[in-house]
Amino acid sequence: MKLSSDSFRDGGSIPAKCAFAEMDADLGLQHAGNRNPHLTWHEVPAGTESLVLLCIDGDAPTDASLVNRADRSLPENLPRGDFFHWSLIDIPLGMNAIAEGALSKGVTARGKPGPAVTLDGVPLRQGINDYHGWFSGDPAMAGDYYGYDGPCPPWNDERVHHYIFRLYALDVPRLELEGRFTCADVLNAIHGHIIDEAQLIGSYTLNPPLGSRFQDKIA
């Protein structure tokens, strides 16, 4: 099974139009396009009953006390963990692509509704991503963040963040998840049902000096 995108190349930089935040002209932080990237897949194996899509940042700092502080930076060797950005489940075999912006356009304060969503007339479900926890203490932003919300790594982080888009082929037509569920719930629910998987990795940073070096490196 293979997964690809027209929005960014595997191993390349995710564009700001697909990120939650970007730097403005004065090097301040502002909301970005937050469009879900285009994704397409093929060579789905025989026996597949449905597909599941996850997006995970594996470079999220486990200690948030230093995040976005002007007086400190986040060292590259700081302990890291997973931050879930998207889960889309019950994808039928007749679907083999998601258009850019089809399920997310712009930042929605307090999150987009869910879990039910329709794509090209097909009913699907999306889980709550980890912005739910990140914004829990902010009255203006707190809420259930269903579906895709893109990259917003700490602007003082010395590490470029990598975002793994992973597609799973499952042997069940529908996951046994009801009502409100998280991306972590999805990961637990697919255990024992995976036939095959494919992934695509994009990178993103909000650290201006690091961003310049990274763009030079991949140019």
C-alpha positions in Angstrom: 0.0 0.0 0.0 1.3 3.5 -0.9 0.4 6.9 0.4 1.3 10.2 -1.4 0.3 13.9 -1.5 0.2 16.8 -3.9 0.5 19.2 -1.0 4.0 18.3 0.0 6.6 15.6 -0.9 7.6 12.8 1.4 10.3 14.1 3.7 9.7 17.7 2.6 8.3 20.7 4.3 4.5 21.0 4.9 3.3 24.4 3.5 1.9 27.0 5.9 -1.5 26.7 4.1 -1.7 23.2 5.8 -0.5 24.4 9.2 -2.3 25.7 12.2 0.1 28.6 12.7 2.8 30.6 10.7 5.1 33.5 11.3 3.9 36.9 10.1 6.0 39.6 8.5 7.1 40.9 12.0 8.1 37.4 13.1 5.1 37.1 15.3 2.7 34.1 15.4 -0.6 34.1 13.5 -3.1 31.5 12.4 -2.3 29.9 9.1 -4.5 28.2 6.4 -5.0 25.0 8.5 -6.1 23.1 5.3 -5.9 19.3 5.5 -3.4 18.2 2.9 -4.2 16.4 -0.2 -3.7 12.6 0.2 -4.1 9.7 -2.1 -3.4 6.0 -1.8 -3.3 2.9 -3.9 -2.4 -0.8 -3.8 -4.8 -1.5 -1.0 -4.3 -5.2 -0.1 -7.0 -7.9 -0.6 -9.1 -8.6 2.5 -9.2 -4.9 3.5 -12.6 -3.9 4.9 -11.9 -0.3 5.7 -9.1 2.3 6.2 -8.1 4.6 9.0 -5.9 7.7 8.8 -3.8 9.2 11.6 -1.5 12.2 11.7 1.0 12.3 14.6 3.8 14.7 15.6 6.4 12.5 17.2 8.6 15.5 18.2 6.3 17.2 20.7 8.1 18.1 24.0 6.9 16.2 27.0 7.6 19.2 29.3 5.5 22.2 28.3 6.9 24.6 30.8 9.5 25.9 28.4 7.2 26.1 25.3 7.1 29.5 23.5 9.2 31.3 26.2 11.3 34.2 24.9 13.9 33.7 27.6 14.5 30.0 26.9 14.7 27.6 24.0 13.7 24.0 23.8 16.9 21.9 23.3 16.8 19.4 20.5 17.6 16.6 23.0 14.6 17.4 25.2 12.4 14.3 25.8 9.7 14.0 23.2 6.3 12.3 22.8 3.4 12.1 20.4 0.9 14.8 19.7 -2.1 13.7 17.6 -3.3 16.0 14.9 -6.0 13.9 13.0 -7.9 10.7 13.0 -10.3 9.7 10.2 -12.0 6.3 10.4 -14.4 4.0 8.6 -12.9 5.0 5.2 -14.5 2.7 2.6 -12.6 0.9 -0.1 -14.3 3.0 -2.8 -12.5 6.1 -1.6 -8.8 6.6 -2.6 -8.2 10.3 -2.1 -8.9 13.3 0.1 -8.7 16.7 -1.6 -6.7 19.5 0.1 -9.1 21.5 2.3 -11.9 19.1 2.0 -12.2 18.5 5.7 -10.5 21.5 7.2 -10.1 25.2 6.1 -8.9 27.8 8.5 -8.6 27.7 12.3 -11.9 27.2 14.2 -11.8 28.5 17.7 -13.1 25.8 20.2 -12.7 23.2 17.4 -14.7 21.8 14.5 -17.8 19.7 15.2 -17.8 15.9 15.1 -17.4 13.0 15.1 -19.7 12.6 12.1 -18.4 14.1 8.8 -19.3 13.7 5.2 -16.8 13.6 2.4 -18.0 13.4 -1.2 -21.4 12.2 0.1 -19.7 9.4 2.1 -20.3 9.4 5.9 -17.1 9.1 7.9 -16.0 9.8 11.5 -13.2 11.9 13.0 -11.7 11.8 16.5 -10.7 14.6 18.8 -7.1 15.7 18.3 -4.7 16.8 21.0 -5.5 20.5 20.7 -8.4 19.7 23.0 -5.9 19.3 25.8 -3.5 22.0 24.7 -6.2 24.7 24.8 -8.1 23.4 27.8 -7.0 26.3 29.9 -7.8 29.0 27.4 -11.5 30.2 27.5 -11.3 31.7 24.1 -10.0 28.4 22.5 -11.1 25.5 24.7 -13.2 22.9 23.2 -13.4 19.5 21.4 -11.1 19.7 18.3 -12.5 17.1 15.9 -10.7 16.2 12.7 -7.6 17.8 11.3 -5.7 20.7 12.9 -2.3 21.2 11.4 1.2 21.9 12.7 2.0 24.5 15.4 5.3 23.5 16.9 6.8 25.8 19.6 8.5 28.7 18.0 11.5 28.4 20.4 12.1 24.7 19.6 15.5 23.8 18.3 14.1 20.7 16.6 12.3 20.5 13.3 9.0 18.6 13.9 8.0 15.6 11.8 4.4 14.9 11.0 3.6 11.3 10.2 0.5 10.7 8.0 -0.2 7.0 8.4 -2.9 5.0 6.6 -4.0 1.6 8.0 -5.8 -1.1 6.1 -8.1 -3.0 8.5 -10.0 -6.3 8.4 -13.2 -4.7 9.9 -15.6 -2.4 8.1 -16.3 -0.2 11.1 -14.3 0.4 14.3 -16.0 -0.3 17.6 -15.9 3.2 18.8 -19.1 5.1 19.7 -19.8 8.7 20.5 -16.9 10.9 21.5 -13.5 9.4 20.9 -9.9 10.6 20.7 -7.1 9.8 18.3 -5.4 7.7 21.0 -8.7 5.7 21.2 -8.5 5.0 17.5 -4.9 3.7 17.8 -6.0 1.3 20.6 -9.1 0.2 18.6 -7.1 -0.8 15.5 -4.8 -3.1 17.4 -5.2 -6.6 16.1 -7.0 -5.5 12.9 -4.2 -4.1 10.8 -3.5 -5.8 7.5 -1.1 -3.3 6.0 0.0 0.3 6.5 1.6 3.1 4.6 3.0 6.5 5.7 4.0 9.9 4.5 6.2 12.3 6.5 6.2 16.1 6.3 8.2 18.6 8.4 7.5 22.0 9.9 9.1 24.6 12.1 8.1 28.0 13.5 11.7 28.8 14.6 12.9 31.4 12.0 16.6 30.6 12.1 15.9 26.9 12.1 13.4 27.3 9.3 16.0 29.0 7.1 18.6 26.3 7.6 16.0 23.6 7.1 14.8 25.1 3.8 18.4 25.4 2.6 18.9 21.7 3.4 16.0 20.4 1.4 16.3 22.9 -1.5 
